[in-house]
């Protein structure tokens, strides 16, 4: 089950059923199935608070993914700052809706086992995001 919540922001204009079906297809393309995944859409202040409290990082980010997966069943909590998503859409000259969906699927890709911190991983993650966006 995938749940979507918002705290401190207006809930984004996404179609929950279509988004859930899309995310399930993406996970299946990696041989995974979604168990429980919870999305929390928030503002920069909230994601900074989460980043400080749980990761000991003192900076803003667009997404934080907490992975509780077990084998081929992916479970996790995904926190997304809509403020940073909007800033990044402007920075990268992308439509807001595209950037939002890119970040939404980014969390699922992390739960599928993809990373983006070490050299070369960012490019692989971006290619996976593009492939997933094409599946929408």
C-alpha positions, -999 to +999 in steps of 0.1 A: +000+000+000+013+035-009+000+064+012+004+101+005+002+129+031+011+165+033+023+186+063+026+223+062+020+225+024-009+222+000-012+186-012+004+185-047-017+180-078-010+143-084-034+115-093-029+091-065-042+059-082-023+066-114+008+074-095+005+043-073+000+021-104+031+037-121+053+033-090+042-004-088+052-009-125+086+007-118+092-015-088+082-046-108+107-037-135+134-042-108+119-075-096+104-058-065+069-054-052+058-025-030+047-035+005+042-003+025+055+030+012+045+063+028+051+097+011+051+129+031+051+161+012+064+190+032+082+224+032+119+231+035+117+237+072+102+202+079+127+184+057+156+203+074+141+192+107+140+155+095+175+157+081+189+171+113+170+147+136+174+114+118+205+118+096+225+145+115+227+165+083+223+203+085+211+211+050+180+213+028+173+186+003+145+176-020+140+140-007+149+117+022+142+080+019+140+057+049+144+021+037+127-007+057+127-032+028+128-069+033+140-090+004+120-083-028+093-064-009+101-028-006+089-007+023+099+028+034+090+063+042+098+091+017+099+127+027+097+153-001+102+191+002+079+207-023+098+240-018+131+224-030+113+205-058+100+239-071+135+255-068+151+226-086+125+227-114+134+264-119+172+257-116+171+228-141+145+245-164+121+216-160+083+218-156+073+215-119+051+185-126+080+166-142+104+174-114+079+164-088+073+130-105+111+126-109+116+131-071+086+108-063+101+080-084+136+087-071+124+075-037+111+042-051+143+037-070+163+041-038+140+014-022+147-008-053+184-006-044+197+023-066+221+048-050+234+082-061+262+091-037+293+075-052+311+083-085+290+072-114+259+064-094+243+097-100+243+092-138+228+057-133+201+071-111+193+098-136+190+073-164+167+051-142+146+082-134+143+090-171+133+054-179+107+055-151+093+088-163+088+073-197+067+046-181+042+071-167 
